[in-house]
Amino acid sequence: MEIELKLALHPRYTSRIRRHSLLSKITPTKRPLLSIYFDTPKFDLMRRGIALRVRRVDDQWIQTLKAEAQSVGAMSSRPEWEMAITGGNHPDFSVLPPAAVNLLAGIKLKRIAPVFTTEFERTTWQIGNSAAQAEVALDIGKIYAGEMCRDICEVEIELKSGEPTFLFDAATQLLEQAPLHIEPRSKAERGYILSGAVIPAPIKATHAVIHKHLTAGEVWNTTMQAALVQLVANVPGFLENAHDIEYLHQLRIALRRLRTSVLLTKSIGIESPNWDQPLRKSLHTLNPARDWDVFLQGTLSQILATPGGSLGNVPAQDTTFAMMRDAAAHARQRAQTSLLKPIFTRLVLDIGRSLLVTPSSVKIGDAKAWTEKVLEKRWQKLSKRCQGFTRLDASERHLARIAAKKMRYTVEAFAPFYGKSAHHFTTALSALQDELGRENDMRVGEQLLRALPKKSVTHSFELGRLSGALELKAAQQAHLSNSVWRRLARSKLFWH
């Protein structure tokens, strides 16, 4: 079983890794590595989560087969079989053990051929203490697929013996001097993307695997892991394909899911970790980019389609749109930069390390009793926020939207306990959140427009026209939300 933690960095920082006090007194080993990855024309191995490569190490060829990985944040573990073979032109399936052969059942082995290659220099250091041993590897090189290529610059820390927490401790020490950042994808995954076998896509939230026999602490741990996996999985997509606004959307959802779970720690009798503030700061940094995405991709088109919403002066219109796009681009760049900073990487590492140990439930041992208590508390909070709904002002409706969002994340996390009985309530809750969200989008749009510099009287006038249309639309949206709240208030509370 291979257990490793992998992080990326910019090539200009590699000297900081080599000079780090954790490694500087250890004699490293350097060697060039050529790896050839194999699959069928239809990529049958990839579709099963299998990576098959033949690597030249000095004068020897090493064949490696890896099964699908399981991840906790930046750390992954996967079954792995490695053995020496006589050449690199084709894999030798005769040397595989039965467990590995079973993974290939039904695949036409004769159709397996090279798909892409990696060429890089690997520098390794053996680190450890009396309790654990690991190998730190610095890989610098490229991935090749046909005429396409992509750079490799990353640090892998592979556990040789001891507890996986040792990997996180080592990574945290390296992070003190080198700005390592999140990169959960293996070289094989990136090679398949480069070869066109995979079209990257944003990763949406998945239900945590929970059941009635778990303790409250185990349920909490599982929901945290699911949110962390979603967060980490969307980081590379946003850094490389920020024009796809769904990556940023899913990143923020994952951060909110983590915050929602962190706020539940006291209810299961464990000491609250100091993650809430860093999570809030991460969200705060990403918010402007998301606000501009929503405004430019949705809100603006709605306003321009309404009477009086279109801009009247064509030169002013061009100037206004250009300023909006520039502001959105700058916000996106700031958001990308924040994900490359050590403070974000440290947050992911800290959460991942802590989740390796499932907290015991001190106050509440029965998971379902705990979920019922949490759901009821969330519902009471939402009901209080929505009391006198027709009389709520914009700021109060904003707080109601946040309460609805927290309620929804909690319901979705615990839904496996309740099955179909949660469906009707979830649907009504989503409708309320969506309605309040559309109103909030209008309010946020007004704030974005007000923050733009007024370059001329004409320009100011055109921005004012847009702001007025947004204000009118927000007021109309507030009226529409009333019936949606009444529908939710009449819904059956499935946890009762």
SULUR-V796856 format. One record per backbone hydrogen bond with DSSP energy under -1.0 kcal/mol. CO is the residue of the C=O (numbers start at 1). NH is the residue of the N-H. Records with the same first field share a line. If there is no record, write none. Layout:
# SULUR-V796856
CO: NH + NH
This chain:
# SULUR-V796856
2: 78
3: 159
4: 76
5: 157
7: 155
8: 181
10: 13
11: 14
13: 16
14: 18
15: 19
20: 23 + 24
23: 26
29: 124
31: 122
33: 120
34: 56
35: 118
36: 54
37: 115
39: 113
40: 43
43: 47
45: 50
46: 49
51: 66
52: 38
53: 64
54: 36
55: 62
56: 34
57: 60
60: 57
61: 85
62: 55
63: 83
64: 53
65: 81
66: 51
70: 77
72: 75
74: 6
75: 72
76: 4
77: 70
78: 2
79: 67
81: 65
83: 63
92: 95
93: 96
97: 101
98: 102
101: 104
102: 105
104: 107
107: 109
108: 111
109: 112
113: 39
116: 37
117: 144
118: 35
119: 142
120: 33
121: 140
122: 31
123: 138
124: 29
125: 136
127: 134
132: 129
133: 160 + 161
134: 127
135: 158
136: 125
137: 156
138: 123
139: 154
140: 121
141: 152
142: 119
143: 150
144: 117
145: 148
148: 145
150: 143
152: 141
153: 9
154: 139
155: 7
156: 137
157: 5
158: 135
161: 133
163: 166
164: 167
165: 169
166: 170
167: 171
168: 172
169: 173
170: 174
171: 175
174: 177 + 178
178: 180
181: 8
186: 190
187: 191
188: 192
189: 193
190: 194
191: 195
192: 197 + 198
193: 196
208: 210
211: 214
214: 367
215: 219
216: 220
217: 221
218: 222
219: 223
220: 224
221: 225
222: 226
223: 227
224: 228
225: 229
226: 230
227: 231
228: 232
229: 233
230: 234
234: 238
235: 239
236: 240
237: 241
241: 244
243: 245
244: 247
245: 249
246: 250
247: 251
248: 252
249: 253
250: 254
251: 255
252: 256
253: 257
254: 258
255: 259
256: 260
257: 261
258: 262
259: 263
261: 264
262: 265
265: 268 + 270
266: 269
268: 362
273: 275
275: 279
276: 280
277: 281
278: 282
279: 283
280: 284
281: 285
282: 286
283: 287
286: 290
287: 291
288: 292
289: 293
290: 294
291: 295
292: 296
293: 297
294: 298 + 299
295: 300
298: 302
299: 303
300: 304
301: 305
303: 306
306: 309
313: 317
314: 318
315: 319
316: 320
317: 321
318: 322
319: 323
320: 324
321: 325
322: 326
323: 327
324: 328
325: 329
326: 330
327: 331
328: 332
329: 333
330: 334
331: 335
332: 336
333: 337
334: 338
335: 339
341: 345
342: 346
343: 347
344: 348
345: 349
346: 350
347: 351
348: 352
349: 353
350: 354
351: 355
353: 356
354: 357
366: 370
367: 371
368: 372
369: 373
370: 374
371: 375
372: 376
373: 377
374: 378
375: 379
376: 380
377: 381
378: 382
379: 383
380: 384
381: 385
382: 386
388: 391
389: 392
393: 397
394: 398
395: 399
396: 400
397: 401
398: 402
399: 403
400: 404
401: 405
402: 406
403: 407
404: 408
405: 409
406: 410
407: 411
408: 412
409: 413
410: 414
411: 415
414: 417
415: 418 + 419
418: 421
419: 422
420: 423
422: 426
423: 427
424: 428
425: 429
426: 430
427: 431
428: 432
429: 433
430: 434
431: 435
432: 436
433: 437
434: 438
435: 439
436: 440
437: 441
438: 442
439: 443
440: 444
441: 445
442: 446
443: 447
444: 448
445: 449
446: 450
447: 451
456: 460
457: 461
458: 462
459: 463
460: 464
461: 465
462: 466
463: 467
464: 468
465: 469
466: 470
467: 471
468: 472
469: 473
470: 474
471: 475
472: 476
473: 477
474: 478
475: 479
476: 480
477: 481
481: 485
482: 486
483: 487
484: 488
485: 489
486: 490
488: 491
492: 494
493: 496
